[in-house]
Every structure is written in structure tokens, then in C-alpha cells.
Amino acid sequence: MIASSSHDSPLSIFLRFLKFGALAWGGPAAQIAMIKHECVDEERWVDEETFKRTLAVYQVLPGPEAHELCVYFGRLRGGKLGGFMAGLGFMLPGFVLMLGLSTSTSRRIFPTTLTSCSTASRQPSARSSPGPWCASAGPSSPTSR
């Protein structure tokens, strides 16, 4: 194992793994290759054999191997906080992308559902029935009693 005893700041760890999360498109194979290239081949945080063993363990465990590797390298370079920051940095770009897409898609597909649900739950009548997709105005709702 080559890992040096030097520590990186939580911000530098976060930014490094944020870059991986933002640039490593193509699934886990591309992400793992990018992490290996930078952390093993260029930075030499661990040797090739240690990387292979660590990856083998993470492939047996449930969960995404690329994210687990990021947390491993972050913890190696910055302790528990470094592991947390690496994991957060790696997943943040995908989270923001999915949140933005789901928000824009749901507003386009269901533009009045949220409005009609809240209106119908405040004004129960036969005319303003929100339909089956609105759970807030269903029969078990406190506002419909």
C-alpha cells in the first residue's frame, strides 16, 4: 500500500470528487476507470493490488461500487469527514440533475395537479373533485370529513 499520511482539506476532497461525479458519464465502468486513473495511477494514493482488492470487496457488497470507492479514497485522504465529503461530491451532480429533470417534467406533464389538489382539499364539493391521483382529498383525509 502506497498511501501517504498526508491529509487533504475537506473542500479539496469535495471538489475532486465533485469533478468525478460531473464528468464520469458512461456508467460504473467509466466512473471506476476515471477514479483509478487519478487516485491510483497519477496520485498514487494506493498501489494497484490494493485497489483491485478494495474494488473486489465493493463488488460483493450491495450498492454502487464507484460511490463506495469515492468514500474509501475520501476517508483515506481526510478521515471520516473526507469520506463524507467525497461521497457527497460524487453523488451531488447526479442528484441535482435528476431533481431538476423530475421537477421540470412533472410541471410539464401535470401542470395543475398540485393546484387542483390543494384547492379541492380546501373546498370539498362534487364539482372540484381532484381525482384519484390526489391523496390529500381522499376519504381518509382529515380535510374531507
Number of C-alpha atoms within 10 A of each C-alpha: 11 12 15 11 10 9 14 15 12 20 12 14 25 23 16 18 25 21 13 23 24 15 14 18 13 8 9 14 12 14 22 18 13 18 18 21 13 14 17 19 14 9 12 16 22 18 14 15 10 15 17 12 11 15 17 12 11 18 14 9 11 8 10 11 21 26 21 21 22 30 25 21 23 26 20 20 23 22 17 15 17 26 24 20 26 34 26 20 25 28 17 16 17 14 13 11 12 12 12 12 12 12 11 12 12 12 13 10 9 10 12 10 16 14 11 16 20 14 15 22 21 14 15 15 11 8 8 14 17 23 13 9 11 16 13 18 24 17 10 10 11 10 14 15 9
